[in-house]
Amino acid sequence: MKTIKLPPTRNLFRYFAALLLTVFTASSFTFQEEQDEWEQLFNGRDFSGWIVPEGDNGHWRVVDGVIDYDALSEAPGDKNLWTEKEYGDFTLKIDWRLKDVPFVNPNVPIIRPDGTHQRNARGEEIRMAVPDGDSGIYLRGSSKAQVNIWAWPIGSGEVYGYRMDRNMPPEVRAGVTPNRMADNHIGEWNTFVITMNGGLLTVVLNGHTVIENARLPGVPETGRLALQHHGNMVDGEWRSSPSLVQFRNIYIKEL
């Protein structure tokens, strides 16, 4: 066994102090180097770097350091909140939460691991009523390449546009179907880590990899990100699942 020779007792304090300083300096540099790789997409104060829908009238807003949406944008056209910048390959970190789910969605399917829907003995899709909210994150400017946020039992993180496309190969539809329900309770914060690398998508939700290297055939090579609007209110009642949602701590690292 190799013996480590320490300095004289009177120099032990200086020895260990220098050692600790070296370790701290090295770890601090590594941490700072890692932080420098990430671009902050939301500064917690305003919509710098974002495109607010024209005619929105304040329904997308910043409240207490978070992006808050009430699903009531008055914009006559697109109501989603888009980044100004386009991205190709990236890893996106974003916190989100559904504030409430006041609408009961009567048509939620039971989704099988292969992305298809469970049927009864007559071959009819089984549907159930679920209190629901609905939002998501558009990748590379594509509504089809949307990582869903909602209250369905399958859980958030699926790519609905690809899963529901019957022209897609079975392995593609299965690949964009979450392998587990990893959402926290309604009203609690969740964290997505979303990676796009070429045509492959990986989604980590609250530390669980729910989508891994799923193929997205035909996805654009670059495009903006969007936080999705969803919901329709008529005479004070919701007629579809609303995006009563908040976002915070949004960072992106280009690959």
PEFENCOR-V147863 format. One record per residue. N is the residue number from 1. OMEGA is omega in whole degrees, -180 to 180 (none if undefined). D_FIRST is the distance of its C-alpha to the first C-alpha in Angstrom with 1 decimal. Layout:
# PEFENCOR-V147863
n->{N,N}
omega->{OMEGA,OMEGA}
d_first->{D_FIRST,D_FIRST}
This chain:
# PEFENCOR-V147863
n->{1,2,3,4,5,6,7,8,9,10,11,12,13,14,15,16,17,18,19,20,21,22,23,24,25,26,27,28,29,30,31,32,33,34,35,36,37,38,39,40,41,42,43,44,45,46,47,48,49,50,51,52,53,54,55,56,57,58,59,60,61,62,63,64,65,66,67,68,69,70,71,72,73,74,75,76,77,78,79,80,81,82,83,84,85,86,87,88,89,90,91,92,93,94,95,96,97,98,99,100,101,102,103,104,105,106,107,108,109,110,111,112,113,114,115,116,117,118,119,120,121,122,123,124,125,126,127,128,129,130,131,132,133,134,135,136,137,138,139,140,141,142,143,144,145,146,147,148,149,150,151,152,153,154,155,156,157,158,159,160,161,162,163,164,165,166,167,168,169,170,171,172,173,174,175,176,177,178,179,180,181,182,183,184,185,186,187,188,189,190,191,192,193,194,195,196,197,198,199,200,201,202,203,204,205,206,207,208,209,210,211,212,213,214,215,216,217,218,219,220,221,222,223,224,225,226,227,228,229,230,231,232,233,234,235,236,237,238,239,240,241,242,243,244,245,246,247,248,249,250,251,252,253,254,255}
omega->{-178,179,177,-178,180,177,178,-175,-176,-179,-177,-178,-180,-180,-178,177,179,179,179,180,179,-180,-179,-179,-180,-179,179,179,180,-180,-179,179,179,180,-177,180,-174,175,178,-179,179,-174,178,-177,-175,-176,174,-179,-179,177,178,-178,179,-178,-178,178,168,180,162,-177,176,-178,176,174,178,171,-176,179,-179,177,-176,180,179,179,-178,180,180,-176,-178,178,-173,170,175,-174,175,-178,177,175,-173,164,-178,172,-178,173,178,173,170,-177,-177,178,-175,-178,176,180,-175,-170,-179,-178,169,-173,-180,-179,180,178,178,-177,178,-179,176,-175,179,179,-179,177,178,180,179,180,-177,170,-165,166,-176,172,179,-178,177,180,177,174,-172,175,177,178,-178,173,-170,169,180,-176,178,-180,179,180,179,178,-178,177,-171,-176,178,-179,-176,-179,-177,175,179,176,-179,-178,177,-179,177,-176,-178,177,-178,179,177,175,-174,-180,167,-179,177,-178,179,-179,175,178,171,162,-172,180,171,180,-171,177,-177,-178,171,180,174,-179,179,176,-180,178,-177,175,-177,177,177,179,175,-178,177,180,179,-180,178,177,180,170,177,168,-166,165,170,176,-179,179,178,180,175,180,178,178,174,-174,-175,176,174,-163,174,179,176,175,-176,-179,178,176,179,-176,none}
d_first->{0.0,3.8,6.4,9.6,12.7,15.6,19.2,21.5,22.7,26.0,24.5,22.3,25.3,26.0,22.5,22.3,25.9,25.4,22.4,24.7,27.6,25.8,24.9,28.4,30.1,28.3,29.1,32.7,33.3,32.3,34.5,37.4,37.1,37.4,40.3,42.1,42.2,44.5,48.2,49.7,52.9,54.2,54.2,55.2,58.5,60.8,61.2,60.2,59.1,61.1,64.6,66.5,69.4,72.7,74.9,72.0,73.4,70.2,69.0,65.7,64.5,61.5,61.2,58.5,56.1,56.6,58.9,61.5,64.1,67.0,68.1,71.5,71.4,74.9,74.1,76.8,74.4,70.6,69.1,65.4,63.2,61.9,59.4,61.0,58.3,57.7,54.3,53.1,49.5,47.8,45.8,47.8,46.6,49.4,50.0,53.3,55.2,58.5,60.4,62.9,64.4,68.1,69.3,69.3,68.8,70.9,69.7,65.9,64.9,62.3,60.0,58.3,54.9,56.8,58.6,61.9,63.8,64.3,67.9,70.1,72.1,74.8,72.4,72.6,69.6,68.6,68.7,67.8,68.4,65.4,65.3,64.1,63.2,62.6,61.0,58.4,56.9,58.7,56.4,57.7,61.1,61.7,63.0,62.2,58.6,58.3,55.4,57.3,57.0,59.1,59.3,59.8,57.8,56.1,54.3,54.1,52.6,54.9,57.0,60.5,62.3,60.3,60.1,63.8,64.8,66.0,66.1,62.3,60.4,59.2,55.5,56.2,57.9,55.1,52.5,54.0,54.2,51.6,49.3,49.3,51.1,48.5,51.0,50.7,53.9,57.0,56.9,53.1,51.1,49.5,47.3,47.8,45.4,47.6,46.6,49.2,47.9,50.8,52.8,49.9,49.6,46.7,47.3,44.7,46.5,44.6,41.3,42.7,43.5,47.1,48.2,45.8,46.9,50.6,53.0,55.9,58.4,60.6,58.8,59.5,57.0,57.3,59.1,59.2,57.5,59.8,59.7,62.3,65.6,67.0,69.7,73.5,75.4,79.2,81.3,78.3,76.6,73.6,74.7,71.2,67.6,67.1,64.2,63.7,60.3,58.0,55.2,52.6,49.3,50.3,47.9,47.9,45.5,47.1,45.2}
